[in-house]
Every structure is written in structure tokens, then in C-alpha cells.
Amino acid sequence: MPRRKQKLCDDDRTYPGRITPGDIAKGYDELAEQWNSDTFPRHNGVEQHQRAVAFVADKGGALDIGCGSSGRIIDLLLSHGFDVEGLDFSRRMIALAKKRHPDVMFYQADIRDWEFSRKYDFISAWDSIWHLPLADQEPVLRKILDGLAPGGVCIFSTGGLDAPSEKVDSAMGPPMYYSVLGIPETLKLLSESACVCRHLEYDQYPELHLFIIAQKTGKAVD
């Protein structure tokens, strides 16, 4: 498959808190070695992805958005027979991901600018798209859901809040920006994108970490 040229995230579009996309990418550059090490919790998100994969009838193309350097989700998807691709806006994350999985196609890009050239049977956006500016949450999620093939499944994490919200914190070390649409708006968007919510769970309660499994209508699930 030919490598697509994509606009990278080192632009000057500013998030609230005067953080830029480049700042977030640099923050993940700093975290890349840690995420690639044996100290990283490789179980993180794996059980949730197993649940999502169970809804997929045709295990064809899969895309890991915000794939990072740990490779754990890619390993899981490869074990299920998917043709996997990874996308991340951190240069260092992508460099380490390529070393771990040299046969997987990776793209270094900002999901806001990245163009889908195919429909995927599975898309993961685990702990990644919540770094988008609040104004970009709706169009990017619509874009991702539109990238699903009929019957395709998407799993993504968000904040378990009832209304749109945004914040900046340094819980991981580097300052990071987060935003969420809120549960009602997210579910409304799924419906408008011809998707059904198959699963919604606060998987780290009382922390407000929420994950959603959505499936594109148009094909029956076995």
C-alpha cells in the first residue's frame, strides 16, 4: 500500500490554555520511551478491546488512532487476523512503533487533517481523541464513524460527563489538554452517523473514564 502524505501536527492552532497541537505531540514524545518499556501497563484497554472485537463479523482492515509505542492494541488486533494500520501525531511514538511492528503501516499525522482512503472494519481511538479541541470533537468523531465499513466497530474512550467540558492538567507529567462532548451529545452523534451504541461503561469508576463501543448499521452481526 502506498504511503500517504499527511499534514503533521506541528502547526500553530492553539488550544485553550495556550497549548498547541505541537505541545501535545512533544509531550507524547517525552512519554514514548516509558510507554515502550516493560513498566507500561500492557493490560490497559485490552479487555475492553476484546469486547469490541467480539461484535465484528468480518475481520478485515483495522486502524489504531493514537497507537502510541506500546503496541499492545496492535498485537491484539493482529492476533485476531486484522490487517492493522496505526496513526499517531508523536514522531517518537511512531518511530518506536515501527521498530516494534516493522510490517505494519504507520502514519504520523493529526487526525483532524488525516484523510481516510478506505473503510475499516475496526477502529480504535483509545485515550487519544479526547486531546482534540472541543470544537473539533464532533467533526472528528463523525469523520471516524464515517470511516467504518457496514457492520464495522469503533471503540473509543472519553470522559463520563453529562455536558461538554474541557481542561488542562499535568497528571501524566507534560501539560495536556482534554475535552469531551458529554454522553448525551456523543450518543446523539452516534445515531446521526448510522451507528448503534453496543456498549457504554465507566470502566474505572469512580474515575470518570468512559468507553463506548459503536457499530455501523447495515450488516447483521453473527
TAFEN-V973503 format. One record per run of one state. SS is the DSSP state (alpha for helix, beta for strand, coil for the rest). FROM is the first residue (numbers start at 1). LEN is the number of residues. If there is no record, write none. Layout:
((SS | FROM | LEN) (SS | FROM | LEN))
This chain:
((coil | 1 | 13) (beta | 14 | 1) (coil | 15 | 1) (alpha | 16 | 3) (coil | 19 | 1) (beta | 20 | 1) (alpha | 21 | 15) (coil | 36 | 10) (alpha | 46 | 8) (coil | 54 | 7) (beta | 61 | 5) (coil | 66 | 6) (alpha | 72 | 8) (coil | 80 | 3) (beta | 83 | 6) (coil | 89 | 2) (alpha | 91 | 10) (coil | 101 | 4) (beta | 105 | 4) (coil | 109 | 11) (beta | 120 | 6) (coil | 126 | 3) (alpha | 129 | 3) (coil | 132 | 2) (alpha | 134 | 13) (coil | 147 | 1) (beta | 148 | 12) (coil | 160 | 5) (beta | 165 | 5) (coil | 170 | 6) (beta | 176 | 5) (coil | 181 | 2) (alpha | 183 | 10) (coil | 193 | 2) (beta | 195 | 8) (coil | 203 | 6) (beta | 209 | 8) (coil | 217 | 6))
